[in-house]
Amino acid sequence: MVGMNYISPVPMPGPDAVAPEIYRTIYPMPMFTIVPTEDLEASKDFWIRGLGFIDLFSVPGQVTHLRRWAFQDVLLVPGDAPVEAPGMATSFSCVLSQIDEIAQRCEELAPGCTTGPEIKLWNSLELTVITPEKSRVVMTAARPHDEQSRENLRAIGIDVPD
């Protein structure tokens, strides 16, 4: 992007966008999600096999630090899970080619846990997943702009260059 400092690990949108490698270096985390779970091992298994995270490190019975890309960190900690998923969600970027694969893996692990994917007004394709500990996770993939998406964004006051 000309004239901009681009520091995101998220690739520019497009049908051929390639997901970055999982980032395994320890860094000061600018943001992370804490997820209480009644079963650390079961939750860890779902997040790894379904959502594509890795176990960056674990302290048995106390915490599991999960990660996907840089700045996509989740701490699983012992605690009581809510009875139902909250309205609030945590969103993680992915690329378009990963949405269907994530949906399929999550459905194999917990049938009925996904909704979508659906195209959003802000030009992303989003899959909502309710994890076993009732966290609402949205896997979101940016779509390349076309004339319709530019018109939609302009209609809500966002100027999008051609």
Salt bridges, closest charged atoms under 4 A:
GLU41 OE1 - LYS44 NZ 3.58
ASP45 OD1 - ARG49 NE 3.08
ASP55 OD2 - LYS44 NZ 3.22
ASP73 OD1 - HIS65 NE2 2.65
ASP73 OD1 - ARG67 NE 2.71
GLU101 OE2 - ARG105 NH1 2.80
GLU118 OE2 - LYS120 NZ 3.43
GLU147 OE2 - ARG154 NH1 3.74
ASP162 OD1 - ARG150 NE 3.91
ASP162 OD1 - ARG154 NH2 2.94
